Amino acid sequence: MDLVTLLQSVPLLATLVKSALPAAVGTGMGLGQWLAALPPCRDHTFESATYLVCEADPKHYSIELFWKDPDGKLYQSLHNLRTAQRAVGRTMLFGINAGMYHPNLAPVGLYVERGQQIASAKIGTGTGNFSMQPNGIFYLGGGKAGVRATKDYLKRPPKVDYATQSGPMLVIDGKLHPKFQAGSSSRKIRDGVGVRADGVAVFAISNDVVTFHEFARLFRDELGCPNALFLDGSISSLYAPAIGRNDDFWNLGPMIGVFRRGR
C-alpha cells in the first residue's frame, strides 16, 4: 500500500501526518521512524465531540489483560497496575478498563488471561448494555488482535492469549449495531475498542457525553474499524502519561495494559 492510499484509508493518520511530518522531515527522520516514535495516544475530534484515541499494533506492542496480581490480589485501579508493572521493570504506555464486571470486580462473560480461561462466555439474555445483542469479544493471540460478535467467536473459537467479553458490539462487519438510534437521548462518557483492517487495535474514550450511534460511527467512519466493541460507560478510565491523562478511578475489574514489545 502506498502512502497516499494509507492516508486515505486511515483519516486519523492523515491528520497526524499533516500536523507533524514537517517537523520530522526537519530532523531527517524517515517516515517509518517517525511513525514508530509517535505517542500511542492523542486527542481527536469527530463531529462535535472530542475523544482520546490510542492505537497499538500487536506486531510492535504487547496488549495484555490484567485482573489480579501474581499473589491473587485485585489490582482495582490503573494506578495500582502501573505501579506493579513498574516494580518489575515494565513501562506501561497506556491502560484502559477492559469491560464490565460484577460487584465483586469479577469479569462479566468470557475472560482469558495469559492463555487461561478464568470466566466462560455469557450468551443468555438479560438487561443492560452487556446483553444488548449482539455483544462481542476483544481477543489477542498469535500476535494478532480481533473483535468478533460473541456467537461468531464461539462458532470458531480461536486460540487466544487474552480475551474479554463486553457489549454491545458497536460495529459489525462494517455496519452499526442494529439497535442504535441516531436520535437517542442516552448520552454518556463511553470507551471501546476496534480493530482496523491492517490489524491495529484502536482504543477510544470520549471526553464528552455521546450516544452509542455517535460512538459507533467514530470507529467505523473516522477510525476505519470494520468491527468494534463497547467496553464501558460512566466509569471509563484511561492512563496515558504521554498526553497527561491519569484517571484514578478505584474498584475497577479487568484492565488492559499496553507495552512496547521486549520491555
C-alpha positions in Angstrom: 0.0 0.0 0.0 1.5 3.4 -0.9 1.4 6.4 1.5 -1.5 8.2 -0.3 -3.7 5.1 -0.1 -2.7 4.6 3.5 -3.6 8.1 4.4 -7.0 7.9 2.6 -7.9 4.7 4.5 -6.9 6.0 7.9 -8.1 9.5 8.4 -6.5 9.8 11.9 -3.1 9.1 10.5 -3.6 11.6 7.7 -4.3 14.3 10.4 -1.1 13.4 12.2 1.0 13.5 9.1 -0.3 16.9 8.1 0.4 18.3 11.6 3.7 16.7 12.5 5.5 15.4 9.5 7.2 18.7 8.6 9.0 18.6 12.0 10.1 15.0 11.3 11.5 16.0 7.9 13.4 18.8 9.6 15.2 16.2 11.7 16.0 13.9 8.8 13.8 11.2 10.4 12.4 8.7 7.9 8.6 8.1 7.7 8.9 4.6 9.3 11.0 6.0 12.2 8.6 8.9 12.7 5.5 6.6 12.8 7.2 4.3 15.3 8.1 7.3 17.5 4.5 8.6 17.7 2.9 8.5 21.1 0.2 5.8 21.1 -2.5 8.2 22.4 -3.6 11.5 21.1 -6.6 13.9 21.1 -9.1 13.6 18.3 -12.3 15.4 17.3 -15.1 13.8 15.4 -18.2 15.8 14.6 -19.0 17.8 17.7 -17.3 15.6 20.3 -13.7 15.1 21.5 -12.0 11.8 22.2 -8.7 10.4 23.3 -7.6 7.7 20.8 -4.9 5.2 21.4 -3.5 2.8 18.8 -1.4 -0.3 19.2 -0.2 -2.6 16.5 0.2 -6.1 18.1 3.3 -6.6 16.0 5.1 -3.8 17.9 3.1 -3.6 21.2 2.2 -6.2 23.8 -1.5 -5.7 24.6 -2.4 -7.6 27.8 -5.3 -8.1 30.2 -4.9 -7.8 34.0 -7.3 -8.5 36.9 -5.3 -9.9 39.8 -1.6 -9.8 40.6 0.5 -13.0 41.0 -0.5 -13.2 44.6 -4.2 -13.2 43.8 -4.8 -9.6 44.9 -7.1 -7.5 42.8 -5.4 -4.6 41.0 -8.5 -2.4 41.3 -7.1 0.6 39.5 -4.9 1.7 36.7 -2.7 3.4 39.2 -2.1 0.1 41.0 -1.5 -1.7 37.7 1.1 0.9 36.6 2.9 0.7 39.9 3.0 -3.1 39.9 4.4 -3.2 36.4 7.0 -0.5 37.1 8.1 -2.6 40.1 9.0 -5.5 37.7 10.8 -3.1 35.2 7.9 -2.6 32.8 6.7 0.7 31.5 3.0 0.8 30.7 2.4 3.1 27.7 -1.3 3.3 28.3 -4.0 1.4 30.2 -7.8 1.3 29.9 -10.6 -0.6 31.6 -11.3 -3.8 29.8 -15.1 -4.2 30.1 -17.8 -4.9 32.5 -17.6 -6.6 35.9 -19.7 -7.8 38.8 -19.9 -6.0 42.2 -17.0 -8.2 43.4 -15.0 -7.0 40.4 -15.1 -10.4 38.7 -15.4 -10.1 34.9 -18.8 -10.5 33.3 -18.6 -13.0 30.4 -15.6 -14.6 28.8 -12.3 -13.6 30.3 -8.9 -15.2 29.3 -5.6 -14.1 30.8 -2.2 -15.5 29.7 -4.0 -18.3 27.9 -6.0 -19.3 30.9 -9.8 -19.0 30.8 -11.0 -17.5 34.1 -14.6 -16.9 33.2 -16.8 -18.5 30.5 -18.7 -16.7 27.8 -22.2 -15.4 28.7 -24.7 -16.0 25.9 -28.1 -15.7 27.7 -30.4 -12.7 27.6 -30.6 -10.0 30.2 -30.8 -6.3 30.8 -28.3 -3.6 30.4 -25.7 -2.8 27.8 -23.8 -6.1 28.1 -26.9 -8.0 27.0 -27.8 -5.8 24.0 -27.3 -8.5 21.4 -25.1 -8.9 19.6 -22.4 -8.4 22.2 -18.8 -9.3 21.4 -15.3 -10.3 22.4 -12.0 -8.5 22.0 -9.2 -11.0 21.8 -5.4 -11.3 21.3 -3.5 -14.3 20.1 -0.6 -15.2 17.8 0.5 -11.6 17.6 -2.9 -10.5 16.3 -5.9 -8.6 17.7 -9.5 -9.2 16.8 -13.1 -8.2 17.6 -16.0 -10.6 16.9 -19.6 -10.9 17.8 -19.9 -13.5 20.6 -21.9 -16.1 18.7 -19.5 -15.9 15.8 -16.5 -16.2 18.1 -17.9 -19.3 19.8 -18.7 -21.0 16.5 -15.0 -20.8 15.5 -13.1 -20.1 18.8 -9.5 -19.0 18.1 -6.6 -19.9 20.2 -6.0 -16.8 22.3 -3.7 -15.4 25.0 -6.2 -12.8 26.1 -9.9 -12.2 25.7 -12.6 -10.1 27.2 -16.3 -10.1 26.5 -18.4 -7.0 26.6 -21.4 -5.4 24.9 -22.9 -4.2 22.8 -20.9 -4.5 19.6 -20.5 -1.1 18.1 -19.7 -2.1 14.5 -20.3 -5.5 13.0 -18.6 -6.2 9.6 -18.9 -2.5 8.7 -22.4 -2.0 9.9 -23.6 -0.2 13.0 -25.3 -2.2 15.7 -29.0 -2.6 14.5 -30.4 -1.2 17.8 -28.6 2.1 17.8 -30.7 5.1 17.1 -29.3 8.4 15.7 -31.8 10.4 17.8 -31.2 8.6 21.1 -31.3 10.7 24.2 -28.9 8.4 26.1 -25.6 10.4 26.2 -22.7 9.2 28.3 -19.0 9.0 28.5 -18.0 5.8 26.7 -15.0 3.8 25.8 -14.4 1.0 23.4 -12.0 -0.9 21.1 -11.9 -1.7 17.4 -9.5 -3.4 15.1 -8.6 -1.9 11.7 -8.2 -4.0 8.6 -4.4 -3.7 9.0 -4.7 -5.4 12.4 -4.0 -2.3 14.5 -6.1 -2.2 17.7 -7.7 1.2 18.3 -9.0 2.2 21.7 -11.1 5.3 22.2 -12.6 7.1 25.2 -14.9 10.1 24.9 -14.3 13.4 26.7 -17.8 14.4 26.0 -21.1 12.5 26.5 -22.1 10.8 23.3 -24.7 8.4 22.1 -24.0 4.8 21.0 -24.7 5.8 17.4 -22.2 8.6 17.5 -19.6 6.4 19.2 -20.0 3.6 16.7 -19.7 6.0 13.8 -16.4 7.3 15.2 -15.0 3.8 15.0 -16.4 2.9 11.6 -16.3 6.2 9.7 -13.3 8.0 11.3 -11.0 5.4 12.7 -11.5 2.8 10.0 -12.6 -0.2 12.1 -15.0 -2.7 10.5 -15.5 -4.3 13.9 -15.6 -2.5 17.2 -16.8 -3.3 20.7 -18.2 -1.1 23.6 -16.2 -1.6 26.8 -17.8 0.5 29.4 -19.6 3.8 30.2 -19.5 6.1 33.1 -16.5 4.6 34.8 -14.5 4.7 31.6 -10.8 5.2 32.7 -7.6 5.9 30.8 -4.0 6.1 31.9 -1.9 7.8 29.1 1.1 9.6 30.6 2.4 10.9 27.2 -0.6 13.1 27.0 -1.1 13.8 30.7 -4.1 11.6 31.3 -4.2 9.8 34.6 -7.7 8.7 35.6 -7.6 7.3 39.1 -11.0 5.5 39.5 -10.9 2.7 42.0 -12.7 -0.6 42.2 -12.2 -1.4 38.5 -12.4 -5.0 37.3 -10.2 -6.3 34.4 -8.0 -3.7 32.7 -5.9 -3.6 29.6 -2.2 -2.6 29.7 -0.1 -1.8 26.6 3.7 -2.1 26.5 6.4 -1.9 23.8 7.4 -5.4 22.9 10.6 -6.5 24.7 10.0 -4.2 27.6 
